[in-house]
Amino acid sequence: MLGKLAKFALVSFSALKLCPAAALTIHNAVVSDLDGGAAIASGQHFLTGETIYFTFQVTGFTRKTDEDERNHVELEYLVTLKDKAGLLLDKPVQGKINEELTPQDKEWLPKVNRSFVLPDTLVSADYHIDIEVRDLTSKTSAKHQIKVPVRGARKQAAKELVADEVRFFRDEDGTTPAVGAKYHPGAALHVQFQIAGFSLKENNQYEVSYGVKILRGDGTVAFQQPDAAKEQDRTFYPRAYLHGAFHLTLDKNVAAGAYKLVIEMRDDLSGKKHVSEFPFHIE
């Protein structure tokens, strides 16, 4: 190996020649939900929090050939995942392809196989992957874009602080809906909801807390927990919503009738507050 390196170092630049090539092109670019899998079908969506696998090849690159007929290929690539506004969803993926080829490698094509992780609270929309490849030998570049359809838990971001998308269940995992939000005394009350429209500070920082109450039909308080939960963090991509949950086992002697679940939200960074009410029944 040392002998080969030394020999290569003595080759003058004038001995190198460039093999003519077609225009640099990004080829066979696909996105998949499986590593090495087929491209997603038309009408298929990725889900928030999933891993997106993408692959592509490059054609039309220039081979720099030395006097020993060794071919050298030098490429750089940059791949980004963005929303319609141009914001990055994940950190860019970049790399280099530096290969020495033999005359027998005439059919060889560079191939890149990498991945992104989707944020777990995206709104439903079409996002996109932008691919840029640069040929360091010919000083040329090529670009390509792939649409990435994502189905989120919300169709759009909220403009004001709100708790919505409430769902009543009979189990904590949220697999058995409480049809009509109706329960019997002694049953387990499980509620899932979303909090959206909260403010974001520097580096997409957020800080949200909420309390819960259960009101009887006459407006009196049957249960309350003023500080039920608090969530604060900062994320790479702006968070569109938070998942909230409330669980309570009803007393066996609770009176039948109409009740309300009251969620009192607090945006601790802006000082804004909002109250949302959701009716349910005990039979």
HELIX and SHEET records of a PDB file:
HELIX    1   1 LEU A    2  ALA A    9  1                                   8    
HELIX    2   2 PHE A   13  ALA A   15  5                                   3    
HELIX    3   3 PRO A  103  ASP A  105  5                                   3    
HELIX    4   4 VAL A  179  ALA A  181  5                                   3    
HELIX    5   5 GLU A  202  ASN A  204  5                                   3    
SHEET    1   A 4 LYS A  17  CYS A  19  0                                        
SHEET    2   A 4 ARG A  63  THR A  65 -1                                        
SHEET    3   A 4 ASN A  71  LYS A  82 -1                                        
SHEET    4   A 4 VAL A  93  LEU A 101 -1                                        
SHEET    1   B 6 LYS A  17  CYS A  19  0                                        
SHEET    2   B 6 ARG A  63  THR A  65 -1                                        
SHEET    3   B 6 ASN A  71  LYS A  82 -1                                        
SHEET    4   B 6 ALA A 125  ASP A 135 -1                                        
SHEET    5   B 6 THR A 140  ARG A 151 -1                                        
SHEET    6   B 6 PHE A  46  LEU A  47  1                                        
SHEET    1   C 3 THR A  25  SER A  32  0                                        
SHEET    2   C 3 THR A  51  THR A  59 -1                                        
SHEET    3   C 3 LYS A 111  VAL A 117 -1                                        
SHEET    1   D 3 VAL A 162  PHE A 169  0                                        
SHEET    2   D 3 ALA A 188  ALA A 196 -1                                        
SHEET    3   D 3 TYR A 241  THR A 249 -1                                        
SHEET    1   E 5 LYS A 182  TYR A 183  0                                        
SHEET    2   E 5 LYS A 273  ILE A 282  1                                        
SHEET    3   E 5 GLY A 257  ASP A 267 -1                                        
SHEET    4   E 5 GLN A 205  LEU A 215 -1                                        
SHEET    5   E 5 VAL A 221  ARG A 234 -1                                        
END                                                                             
